[in-house]
């Protein structure tokens, strides 16, 4: 059974949606939330990689111009 966001499920049910459709919608939203969490982790690695490359470029330029 897939995970779901209970607050979203409760909101759909209180809005008048049938319980089976509310459950499926809450499960779909939970799946998207898991996807975004994965992307956040990958973005963190990319930020560190870009920061390292910028620092290396600055070090190379400083060595060229100040040596």
C-alpha positions as CSV (number, residue, x, y, z in Angstrom):
1,X,0.0,0.0,0.0
2,X,1.3,3.4,-0.9
3,X,1.9,6.2,1.6
4,X,-0.4,9.2,1.7
5,X,-0.6,12.5,3.3
6,X,-3.4,12.3,5.9
7,X,-4.0,16.1,5.9
8,X,-4.6,16.1,2.2
9,X,-6.9,13.1,2.5
10,X,-8.9,14.7,5.2
11,X,-9.2,18.0,3.2
12,X,-10.5,16.1,0.1
13,X,-13.0,14.2,2.2
14,X,-14.3,17.3,4.0
15,X,-14.6,19.0,0.6
16,X,-17.0,16.3,-0.5
17,X,-14.8,14.0,-2.6
18,X,-15.4,10.2,-2.4
19,X,-13.1,8.4,-0.1
20,X,-11.5,6.2,-2.7
21,X,-10.7,9.2,-4.9
22,X,-9.5,11.2,-2.0
23,X,-7.1,8.4,-1.0
24,X,-5.7,8.1,-4.5
25,X,-5.2,11.8,-4.8
26,X,-3.4,11.9,-1.4
27,X,-1.2,9.0,-2.4
28,X,-0.3,10.7,-5.7
29,X,0.7,13.9,-3.9
30,X,2.8,11.9,-1.4
31,X,4.6,10.3,-4.4
32,X,5.4,13.8,-5.8
33,X,6.7,14.9,-2.4
34,X,9.1,11.9,-2.4
35,X,10.3,12.9,-5.8
36,X,11.1,16.4,-4.7
37,X,13.0,15.2,-1.7
38,X,15.2,13.2,-4.0
39,X,15.8,16.2,-6.2
40,X,16.8,18.3,-3.2
41,X,19.5,15.8,-2.3
42,X,20.9,15.8,-5.8
43,X,20.8,19.6,-5.9
44,X,22.9,19.8,-2.7
45,X,25.6,17.7,-4.4
46,X,25.5,19.9,-7.5
47,X,25.8,23.1,-5.4
48,X,28.9,21.7,-3.7
49,X,30.4,20.7,-7.1
50,X,29.8,24.2,-8.6
51,X,31.2,25.8,-5.5
52,X,34.4,23.7,-5.8
53,X,34.8,24.5,-9.5
54,X,34.3,28.3,-8.8
55,X,36.9,28.2,-6.0
56,X,39.3,26.3,-8.2
57,X,38.9,28.8,-11.0
58,X,39.5,31.7,-8.6
59,X,42.6,30.0,-7.3
60,X,43.9,29.5,-10.8
61,X,43.2,33.1,-11.8
62,X,44.8,34.4,-8.7
63,X,47.9,32.4,-9.4
64,X,48.1,33.6,-13.0
65,X,47.6,37.3,-12.2
66,X,49.5,37.6,-8.9
67,X,52.5,35.4,-9.6
